[in-house]
């Protein structure tokens, strides 16, 4: 294993500062801020599940391995936004999911937030 390598890991449990993740039987660490696009401290949604990660730090001869799922999710989101920008046009009808309601609403157009006045 080396930094930058994508791996699949099973989230075992919440520990101080993040999550213990097992990659091929090797104990790794994923900080709370790196488990998702938005930092989450809720282990219920992650424990016992397997996700793709990227190794961001490998030191102490493999005794300290830090993983990030967030970098892969950000990369995936950038690709969606780029593809969406290529296809959007003025006066085009689109389907979106409302994600916030206030005086005006905010919606997700598949990676880009839109405003509904």
C-alpha positions as CSV (number, residue, x, y, z in Angstrom):
1,X,0.0,0.0,0.0
2,X,1.1,3.5,-0.8
3,X,-0.4,7.0,-0.8
4,X,-2.9,7.7,-3.6
5,X,-3.9,4.0,-4.1
6,X,-7.6,3.3,-4.1
7,X,-8.7,0.5,-1.8
8,X,-11.9,-1.0,-0.5
9,X,-12.4,-1.1,3.2
10,X,-15.0,-2.1,5.8
11,X,-15.8,0.4,8.5
12,X,-15.5,-1.5,11.7
13,X,-16.4,1.1,14.4
14,X,-16.2,4.6,15.6
15,X,-13.0,5.5,17.4
16,X,-11.6,8.8,18.7
17,X,-11.5,11.3,15.9
18,X,-13.0,9.0,13.2
19,X,-13.5,5.4,12.2
20,X,-11.5,2.2,12.3
21,X,-11.5,0.7,8.8
22,X,-10.2,-2.7,7.8
23,X,-8.5,-3.1,4.4
24,X,-7.6,-6.7,3.7
25,X,-7.3,-7.3,7.4
26,X,-5.1,-4.3,8.0
27,X,-6.3,-1.7,10.5
28,X,-6.6,1.8,9.0
29,X,-8.0,5.1,10.2
30,X,-10.5,7.5,8.4
31,X,-11.1,10.8,10.1
32,X,-14.7,12.0,10.6
33,X,-14.0,14.8,8.0
34,X,-13.0,12.3,5.4
35,X,-15.8,9.8,5.5
36,X,-18.3,11.8,3.5
37,X,-18.7,15.1,1.6
38,X,-20.0,16.6,4.8
39,X,-18.2,15.7,8.1
40,X,-20.3,13.2,10.1
41,X,-20.0,11.8,13.6
42,X,-22.8,9.3,13.2
43,X,-21.3,5.9,13.1
44,X,-24.6,4.2,12.6
45,X,-24.7,4.9,8.9
46,X,-21.1,3.7,8.3
47,X,-20.3,0.8,10.7
48,X,-20.4,-2.6,9.0
49,X,-20.4,-1.1,5.5
50,X,-17.7,-1.4,2.8
51,X,-16.7,1.7,0.8
52,X,-14.0,2.7,-1.7
53,X,-11.3,4.8,-0.1
54,X,-8.0,6.4,-1.1
55,X,-4.9,6.1,1.0
56,X,-3.8,9.6,1.9
57,X,-1.0,8.7,4.4
58,X,1.1,5.6,4.8
59,X,3.8,5.8,7.5
60,X,5.6,4.0,10.3
61,X,6.1,1.0,8.0
62,X,2.3,0.5,7.6
63,X,1.4,1.0,11.3
64,X,-0.2,4.3,10.5
65,X,-2.5,4.3,7.4
66,X,-5.0,7.1,6.9
67,X,-7.8,6.8,4.4
68,X,-10.2,9.2,2.7
69,X,-13.5,8.5,1.1
70,X,-14.2,12.2,0.6
71,X,-11.5,12.7,-2.1
72,X,-13.2,10.0,-4.2
73,X,-16.7,11.5,-3.6
74,X,-15.4,15.0,-4.5
75,X,-13.8,13.6,-7.7
76,X,-17.1,11.9,-8.6
77,X,-19.1,15.1,-7.9
78,X,-16.7,17.1,-10.1
79,X,-17.3,14.7,-13.0
80,X,-21.1,15.0,-12.6
81,X,-20.9,18.8,-12.5
82,X,-18.7,18.9,-15.6
83,X,-21.1,16.5,-17.5
84,X,-24.1,18.5,-16.3
85,X,-22.6,21.8,-17.4
86,X,-22.1,20.4,-20.9
87,X,-25.8,19.5,-21.2
88,X,-27.5,22.5,-19.6
89,X,-29.1,25.2,-21.7
90,X,-31.2,28.3,-21.1
91,X,-34.9,27.6,-20.9
92,X,-34.3,23.9,-20.6
93,X,-36.7,21.8,-18.4
94,X,-34.9,19.8,-15.7
95,X,-35.8,17.5,-12.9
96,X,-34.3,18.4,-9.5
97,X,-34.6,17.5,-5.9
98,X,-35.5,20.3,-3.4
99,X,-32.9,20.3,-0.6
100,X,-33.8,23.5,1.3
101,X,-36.9,25.6,1.7
102,X,-36.8,29.2,3.0
103,X,-38.0,32.4,1.3
104,X,-36.7,30.8,-1.9
105,X,-35.8,27.1,-2.4
106,X,-32.6,25.5,-3.2
107,X,-32.5,22.3,-5.4
108,X,-29.9,19.8,-6.4
109,X,-29.6,19.5,-10.2
110,X,-27.4,16.5,-10.0
111,X,-24.2,18.0,-8.5
112,X,-25.0,21.7,-8.9
113,X,-27.3,23.7,-6.5
114,X,-30.0,25.7,-8.2
115,X,-32.3,28.4,-6.9
116,X,-36.0,28.4,-7.1
117,X,-37.3,31.9,-6.6
